[in-house]
Amino acid sequence: MVLLSLIAVGIISPCPTTVAVPTDLGSGAYLGTSVAMDGDMAVAGAPLDTGMAWAAGAVYVYRWTNESWEIEARLIADDGAVGDMLGVDVDIQGDTIIAGAWFNDHAGSNSGAAYIFERSNDGNWYQEAKITAPDASPEDSFGRTVSLGTDFCAIGSPLDDDLGATSGSILIFDKNGDGTWSFAQKLLHPGGSAGDELGLSLAVDGQRVLGGAPWAHESRGEIHLWERFAPGQPWIHTWFMTMASAGSPDDYFGFSLALEGDRMAAGSYRNDTAANDAGCIWTMEKVFDGWSTQQHFPPTPNVGGQFGVSLALSGDLLLVGSRFGLTEGIASGSADVFVRDDAIWTPSHVLPAPDPVAEAEYGWGLDVEGDLALVGALGQPSGGVVYGWRGLVMSCDCAADINNDGTVGVDDLLGTLENWGGQGAGDVDGSGMVDVNDLLLLIASWGDCP
């Protein structure tokens, strides 16, 4: 695999990018609690921001422009109230954003809600819908997790009581032709019981929904997968993975999840194998008879690091957050990049906290999309920060663009081959010699420069 080869020889090295700081962010807003990306758009939740009232919450929308993330909008709920915590989880797909408000009191204290925002043709964002559970009850925490699929959304309600107190559930809502949303199905895991908290983690892709029940089996944890054959068809429970007999109490397997195509990942952020509460993750890949699994430990484990508290997948890249990972010896949090080659995930780079502050929880919320990554640090003074990175796939300065036309293409390839074994033009990695490493970097950078 070209990407892994480039990383192995040290050519690709991520670099920080500018992320605009909201001018109206409240102190202690916890910006970066949740982060999601789609193309050149991103969204970040600030659940303790003032919004309509104290801790009603707010959501910030960003656009990738001129190699930086600029703020496009600040979204709040039309009926936001004290303590709703809008933005505890967010997702974005095209012109649609969903944000959870798990402490909304629609049907009693902390029954929860989720809000849909749409971007109109004039580029402005507006609140399209408020979604609530059809069987909402106090303390359900509906909206703790949210995820958008193609013409449907999934919303976690981890303190729902269908199979016992706080057994948890995931509710599916379909988007109708007129833009409205209607309840479709409630997902409960077979054999679920009190305290499991299904829906505390959630991931959606294609016609699959992956939900975590990290408090199951004395908090050893388990995850469950549902699939459907076509839009509008029933969701069917097809697979699960449990640590009931393999893990240890308080490992919290399934606290974080990622799903893309035939690949999944699940975090066990308090696993003690590498060190006390150092954490670990599992990756899964679809095979002919089910799902294969691999366990991975933090590249540089530290006591209490909580590797795997968050996860994000994008193609052959996996981003893993460590809530209290070390940067410059400070437990501010960190994020590790893993690269997949021949079905094996290998650690490649660390995205360190740019401004390390103890307990900033850098890495609690994160996402990756192609060459770009965003990492939230909700505890960073004075209201939380979102940090940006690029260069996960290609060189930050697009050194392979030899003729400086903004695109890496045939002319650049010919220039490299013409000067093979020499110096100067074509020396993409700056090693002083035009060789195979330069060719690999050029191929990986093919196309328009970022």
C-alpha positions as CSV (number, residue, x, y, z in Angstrom):
1,M,0.0,0.0,0.0
2,V,1.5,3.3,-1.1
3,L,0.2,5.3,1.9
4,L,1.7,3.0,4.5
5,S,5.0,3.0,2.5
6,L,5.1,6.7,2.6
7,I,4.5,6.8,6.3
8,A,7.1,4.2,7.0
9,V,9.8,6.3,5.4
10,G,8.6,9.4,7.2
11,I,7.4,11.4,4.2
12,I,3.9,12.2,5.4
13,S,3.7,14.3,8.6
14,P,0.4,15.9,9.6
15,C,0.4,19.7,10.3
16,P,-2.0,21.9,12.3
17,T,-4.6,24.0,10.5
18,T,-6.5,27.1,11.6
19,V,-9.9,26.6,13.1
20,A,-11.8,29.8,13.8
21,V,-12.7,30.5,17.4
22,P,-16.3,31.6,18.0
23,T,-16.5,35.1,19.1
24,D,-19.7,34.5,21.1
25,L,-18.6,31.3,22.8
26,G,-19.6,31.2,26.5
27,S,-17.1,30.4,29.3
28,G,-17.2,26.7,30.1
29,A,-19.2,26.0,26.9
30,Y,-17.4,22.7,26.3
31,L,-16.9,23.3,22.6
32,G,-15.5,20.2,21.0
33,T,-17.6,17.7,23.1
34,S,-18.8,16.3,19.7
35,V,-17.3,16.8,16.2
36,A,-18.4,15.6,12.8
37,M,-17.2,16.2,9.2
38,D,-18.6,15.7,5.8
39,G,-16.6,16.9,2.8
40,D,-15.7,20.6,3.2
41,M,-18.2,21.0,6.1
42,A,-17.9,20.3,9.8
43,V,-20.0,20.8,12.9
44,A,-19.0,20.9,16.6
45,G,-21.2,20.8,19.7
46,A,-20.9,23.1,22.7
47,P,-23.5,21.6,25.0
48,L,-22.9,24.0,27.9
49,D,-23.0,27.1,25.8
50,T,-25.6,29.7,26.7
51,G,-27.8,29.3,23.6
52,M,-31.4,30.4,24.6
53,A,-30.5,29.9,28.3
54,W,-27.6,28.7,30.5
55,A,-26.4,25.3,29.2
56,A,-29.1,25.2,26.6
57,G,-26.3,24.4,24.2
58,A,-25.2,25.5,20.8
59,V,-23.8,24.0,17.6
60,Y,-21.1,25.7,15.4
61,V,-20.9,25.0,11.7
62,Y,-17.6,25.3,9.9
63,R,-16.6,25.4,6.2
64,W,-13.1,24.5,4.9
65,T,-12.0,27.6,3.0
66,N,-8.5,28.6,1.9
67,E,-6.9,25.9,4.0
68,S,-8.6,26.9,7.2
69,W,-11.9,26.2,9.0
70,E,-14.2,29.3,9.0
71,I,-17.4,29.6,11.0
72,E,-20.5,29.5,8.8
73,A,-23.2,29.5,11.4
74,R,-24.1,29.2,15.1
75,L,-27.2,27.1,15.6
76,I,-29.5,27.0,18.7
77,A,-32.8,25.3,19.3
78,D,-35.9,27.5,18.9
79,D,-37.2,26.3,22.2
80,G,-33.9,25.8,24.0
81,A,-34.1,25.8,27.8
82,V,-31.8,25.7,30.8
83,G,-29.7,22.6,30.9
84,D,-30.9,21.0,27.6
85,M,-27.3,20.5,26.4
86,L,-27.9,20.8,22.7
87,G,-24.7,19.5,20.9
88,V,-23.8,16.7,23.3
89,D,-23.6,14.8,20.1
90,V,-23.8,15.9,16.4
91,D,-23.6,14.6,12.9
92,I,-23.6,16.2,9.4
93,Q,-24.5,14.9,6.0
94,G,-24.7,17.3,3.1
95,D,-27.1,20.1,4.0
96,T,-28.4,18.3,7.1
97,I,-27.2,18.5,10.7
98,I,-28.6,16.6,13.6
99,A,-27.8,17.6,17.2
100,G,-28.8,15.8,20.4
101,A,-30.2,17.6,23.5
102,W,-30.4,14.7,25.9
103,F,-31.6,16.8,28.9
104,N,-34.5,18.4,27.1
105,D,-37.7,18.1,29.2
106,H,-40.1,17.5,26.4
107,A,-41.8,14.6,28.2
108,G,-40.5,15.2,31.7
109,S,-37.1,15.8,33.3
110,N,-34.3,14.8,30.9
111,S,-36.5,12.9,28.5
112,G,-34.4,14.2,25.7
113,A,-34.8,15.4,22.1
114,A,-32.9,15.8,18.9
115,Y,-33.0,18.7,16.4
116,I,-32.6,18.7,12.7
117,F,-31.1,21.8,10.9
118,E,-31.1,22.2,7.1
119,R,-29.3,24.6,4.9
120,S,-31.5,26.5,2.4
121,N,-30.7,27.4,-1.2
122,D,-29.6,30.9,0.0
123,G,-26.9,29.2,2.2
124,N,-28.6,30.0,5.5
125,W,-29.2,27.3,8.2
126,Y,-32.6,26.9,9.9
127,Q,-34.3,24.5,12.3
128,E,-36.2,21.9,10.3
129,A,-37.6,19.6,13.0
130,K,-37.5,18.7,16.6
131,I,-37.6,14.9,17.1
132,T,-38.8,13.2,20.2
133,A,-39.4,9.6,21.1
134,P,-43.0,8.4,20.6
135,D,-42.9,6.7,24.1
136,A,-40.7,9.3,25.8
137,S,-40.4,9.2,29.6
138,P,-38.5,11.2,32.1
139,E,-34.8,10.4,32.4
140,D,-34.6,8.5,29.1
141,S,-31.8,10.8,27.8
142,F,-33.0,10.4,24.2
143,G,-30.5,12.3,22.0
144,R,-27.4,11.4,24.0
145,T,-26.1,10.0,20.6
146,V,-27.2,10.9,17.1
147,S,-26.2,9.8,13.6
148,L,-27.4,10.5,10.1
149,G,-27.9,7.9,7.4
150,T,-29.3,8.1,3.9
151,D,-32.9,9.4,4.4
152,F,-33.0,8.2,8.0
153,C,-31.4,9.0,11.4
154,A,-30.7,7.0,14.5
155,I,-30.9,8.4,18.0
156,G,-29.7,6.7,21.2
157,S,-31.7,6.7,24.4
158,P,-29.3,4.9,26.8
159,L,-31.4,5.4,29.9
160,D,-34.6,4.0,28.3
161,D,-36.2,1.2,30.4
162,D,-37.9,-1.2,28.0
163,L,-35.8,-4.2,29.2
164,G,-35.2,-3.0,32.7
165,A,-34.0,0.2,34.2
166,T,-31.5,2.0,31.9
167,S,-31.3,-1.0,29.6
168,G,-31.3,1.5,26.7
169,S,-32.5,1.6,23.1
170,I,-31.9,3.1,19.7
171,L,-34.7,4.7,17.7
172,I,-34.9,5.0,13.9
173,F,-36.6,7.9,12.1
174,D,-37.2,8.0,8.4
175,K,-37.1,11.1,6.3
176,N,-40.3,11.5,4.2
177,G,-40.5,12.9,0.7
178,D,-41.9,16.2,2.1
179,G,-38.9,16.7,4.4
180,T,-40.6,15.6,7.6
181,W,-39.4,12.8,9.8
182,S,-41.4,9.9,11.1
183,F,-40.7,7.2,13.7
184,A,-39.8,3.9,12.0
185,Q,-38.5,1.4,14.5
186,K,-37.1,1.0,18.0
187,L,-34.0,-1.3,18.3
188,L,-33.5,-3.3,21.5
189,H,-30.7,-5.9,21.8
190,P,-31.7,-9.5,22.4
191,G,-31.0,-10.5,25.9
192,G,-30.7,-7.0,27.1
193,S,-31.1,-6.2,30.8
194,A,-31.1,-3.4,33.3
195,G,-28.1,-1.2,33.3
196,D,-26.8,-2.0,29.8
197,E,-27.3,1.5,28.4
198,L,-27.6,0.5,24.8
199,G,-27.3,3.6,22.6
200,L,-24.6,5.3,24.7
201,S,-22.5,4.9,21.6
202,L,-23.8,4.9,18.0
203,A,-22.6,4.7,14.4
204,V,-24.5,4.5,11.1
205,D,-23.4,3.8,7.6
206,G,-25.3,2.6,4.5
207,Q,-28.0,0.2,5.8
208,R,-26.3,-0.6,9.0
209,V,-26.7,0.7,12.6
210,L,-24.1,-0.2,15.2
211,G,-24.9,0.4,18.9
212,G,-22.9,0.1,22.0
213,A,-24.0,-1.2,25.5
214,P,-20.8,-0.4,27.4
215,W,-22.4,-0.9,30.8
216,A,-23.5,-4.5,30.1
217,H,-22.1,-7.4,32.1
218,E,-20.6,-5.4,35.0
219,S,-19.4,-2.8,32.5
220,R,-17.4,-5.3,30.5
221,G,-19.5,-4.1,27.5
222,E,-20.9,-5.3,24.2
223,I,-21.9,-4.0,20.8
224,H,-24.8,-4.9,18.5
225,L,-25.3,-4.5,14.7
226,W,-28.6,-4.1,12.8
227,E,-29.0,-4.2,9.1
228,R,-31.9,-3.8,6.6
229,F,-32.0,-5.0,3.0
230,A,-33.5,-1.8,1.5
231,P,-34.8,1.6,2.7
232,G,-38.2,1.2,4.4
233,Q,-37.6,-2.4,5.3
234,P,-37.4,-3.6,8.9
235,W,-34.1,-3.5,10.7
236,I,-32.8,-6.9,11.7
237,H,-30.3,-7.7,14.4
238,T,-27.5,-9.6,12.6
239,W,-24.4,-9.6,14.8
240,F,-23.0,-8.8,18.2
241,M,-19.7,-8.9,20.1
242,T,-19.6,-9.2,23.9
243,M,-16.9,-9.1,26.6
244,A,-19.1,-11.0,29.0
245,S,-16.6,-13.8,29.4
246,A,-13.5,-12.2,27.9
247,G,-13.2,-8.7,29.4
248,S,-13.0,-7.4,32.9
249,P,-15.4,-5.2,34.9
250,D,-15.3,-1.5,34.0
251,D,-13.5,-2.0,30.7
252,Y,-16.5,-0.3,29.0
253,F,-16.1,-2.1,25.6
254,G,-18.3,-0.3,23.1
255,F,-18.2,3.2,24.7
256,S,-17.0,4.5,21.4
257,L,-17.8,3.2,17.9
258,A,-17.0,3.9,14.2
259,L,-18.5,2.3,11.1
260,E,-17.7,2.8,7.4
261,G,-18.6,0.2,4.8
262,D,-17.4,-3.2,5.8
263,R,-15.2,-1.9,8.6
264,M,-16.0,-1.1,12.2
265,A,-14.1,-0.2,15.4
266,A,-15.0,-0.2,19.0
267,G,-13.2,1.3,22.0
268,S,-12.6,-0.1,25.5
269,Y,-11.2,3.0,27.0
270,R,-10.6,1.7,30.5
271,N,-9.0,-1.7,29.6
272,D,-6.0,-2.4,31.9
273,T,-3.9,-4.7,29.7
274,A,-1.3,-2.1,28.7
275,A,-1.6,-0.2,31.9
276,N,-4.3,0.8,34.4
277,D,-7.0,2.5,32.4
278,A,-4.7,2.8,29.4
279,G,-7.4,1.5,27.1
280,C,-7.6,-0.4,23.9
281,I,-9.6,-0.7,20.7
282,W,-10.9,-3.5,18.5
283,T,-11.3,-3.3,14.7
284,M,-13.7,-5.5,12.7
285,E,-13.9,-6.3,9.1
286,K,-16.6,-8.1,7.1
287,V,-15.6,-11.6,5.9
288,F,-17.5,-14.3,4.2
289,D,-18.8,-15.9,7.4
290,G,-19.2,-12.9,9.6
291,W,-16.8,-10.3,11.0
292,S,-13.1,-10.7,11.8
293,T,-11.7,-8.9,14.9
294,Q,-8.4,-7.5,16.0
295,Q,-7.4,-5.9,19.2
296,H,-5.0,-2.9,19.3
297,F,-3.3,-1.2,22.3
298,P,-2.1,2.4,22.5
299,P,1.2,2.9,20.7
300,T,2.5,4.7,23.8
301,P,0.4,3.6,26.8
302,N,0.2,5.7,29.9
303,V,-1.7,5.0,33.1
304,G,-5.1,6.6,32.9
305,G,-4.7,7.6,29.2
306,Q,-8.1,6.1,28.2
307,F,-7.1,5.3,24.6
308,G,-10.2,4.5,22.6
309,V,-12.6,7.0,24.3
310,S,-13.4,8.2,20.7
311,L,-13.0,6.8,17.2
312,A,-13.4,7.9,13.6
313,L,-13.0,6.0,10.3
314,S,-12.2,7.3,6.8
315,G,-11.1,4.9,4.2
316,D,-7.8,3.4,5.3
317,L,-7.4,5.9,8.2
318,L,-8.6,5.3,11.8
319,L,-8.4,8.1,14.3
320,V,-8.3,7.2,18.0
321,G,-8.7,9.6,20.9
322,S,-7.0,9.3,24.3
323,R,-8.9,11.4,26.8
324,F,-5.9,11.8,29.1
325,G,-3.0,10.9,26.8
326,L,0.3,12.6,27.4
327,T,1.6,15.6,25.4
328,E,4.8,17.0,26.7
329,G,4.2,15.0,29.9
330,I,0.9,16.7,30.5
331,A,-2.3,14.6,30.6
332,S,-4.1,16.9,28.2
333,G,-5.2,14.2,25.8
334,S,-4.0,13.0,22.4
335,A,-5.1,11.4,19.2
336,D,-3.4,8.6,17.2
337,V,-3.7,7.9,13.5
338,F,-3.8,4.3,12.4
339,V,-3.3,3.2,8.7
340,R,-4.8,0.0,7.2
341,D,-2.6,-2.2,4.9
342,D,-3.6,-5.7,3.9
343,A,-6.4,-5.8,6.5
344,I,-3.9,-4.9,9.3
345,W,-4.2,-1.5,11.2
346,T,-0.9,0.0,12.1
347,P,-0.2,3.1,14.2
348,S,1.4,5.8,12.1
349,H,1.3,9.3,13.7
350,V,0.3,11.1,16.9
351,L,-1.7,14.3,16.7
352,P,-0.5,15.9,19.9
353,A,-2.5,18.5,21.8
354,P,-1.3,21.9,20.3
355,D,-1.7,23.7,23.6
356,P,-1.5,21.0,26.3
357,V,-3.4,21.8,29.5
358,A,-4.1,19.2,32.1
359,E,-7.5,17.5,31.7
360,A,-8.4,19.5,28.6
361,E,-9.7,16.1,27.3
362,Y,-8.3,16.7,23.8
363,G,-9.6,13.8,21.8
364,W,-13.0,13.4,23.5
365,G,-14.6,14.4,20.3
366,L,-13.0,14.0,16.9
367,D,-13.5,13.1,13.3
368,V,-11.5,12.4,10.1
369,E,-12.3,12.9,6.5
370,G,-9.7,12.1,3.8
371,D,-6.7,14.3,4.5
372,L,-8.3,16.4,7.2
373,A,-9.0,15.8,10.9
374,L,-10.7,17.8,13.7
375,V,-10.1,17.1,17.4
376,G,-12.0,18.7,20.2
377,A,-10.6,19.8,23.6
378,L,-13.7,20.5,25.6
379,G,-11.8,21.3,28.8
380,Q,-9.5,23.8,27.2
381,P,-9.8,27.3,28.7
382,S,-12.0,29.1,28.6
383,G,-14.9,27.4,26.7
384,G,-13.3,24.6,24.7
385,V,-11.4,24.5,21.5
386,V,-11.5,22.5,18.2
387,Y,-8.1,21.9,16.6
388,G,-7.6,21.1,12.9
389,W,-5.0,18.9,11.2
390,R,-4.2,18.1,7.6
391,G,-1.5,16.1,5.8
392,L,-2.8,12.7,7.0
393,V,-2.6,11.4,3.4
394,M,-0.4,13.8,1.4
395,S,2.3,16.3,2.3
396,C,1.1,19.5,3.9
397,D,2.9,21.7,1.4
398,C,2.0,19.6,-1.7
399,A,5.7,19.2,-2.5
400,A,4.8,16.8,-5.3
401,D,3.5,19.7,-7.4
402,I,6.8,20.2,-9.2
403,N,5.5,22.6,-11.8
404,N,3.4,24.6,-9.3
405,D,0.2,24.4,-11.3
406,G,-1.9,23.4,-8.3
407,T,-2.2,19.8,-9.4
408,V,0.0,16.7,-9.1
409,G,-0.2,15.0,-12.5
410,V,1.6,13.6,-15.5
411,D,3.9,16.6,-16.0
412,D,5.1,16.2,-12.4
413,L,5.7,12.5,-12.9
414,L,7.7,13.1,-16.1
415,G,9.8,15.7,-14.3
416,T,10.6,13.2,-11.5
417,L,11.5,10.4,-13.9
418,E,13.7,12.8,-16.0
419,N,15.8,13.7,-13.0
420,W,15.9,10.2,-11.5
421,G,19.0,9.7,-9.3
422,G,19.8,13.3,-9.4
423,Q,19.0,16.4,-7.4
424,G,16.7,19.4,-7.6
425,A,13.3,19.0,-9.5
426,G,11.6,15.8,-8.4
427,D,13.2,15.7,-4.9
428,V,9.8,15.7,-3.3
429,D,10.9,14.6,0.2
430,G,13.9,16.9,0.3
431,S,16.3,14.0,0.8
432,G,18.8,15.4,-1.7
433,M,18.2,12.5,-4.2
434,V,15.3,11.8,-6.6
435,D,14.4,8.2,-5.9
436,V,11.6,5.8,-5.2
437,N,10.4,7.6,-2.1
438,D,9.7,10.7,-4.2
439,L,7.8,8.6,-6.7
440,L,5.6,7.1,-4.0
441,L,4.8,10.5,-2.5
442,L,3.9,11.8,-6.0
443,I,1.5,8.9,-6.6
444,A,-0.1,9.3,-3.2
445,S,-0.6,13.1,-3.9
446,W,-2.1,12.6,-7.3
447,G,-4.8,15.2,-8.2
448,D,-5.6,18.7,-7.0
449,C,-3.4,20.0,-4.2
450,P,-5.3,20.7,-0.9
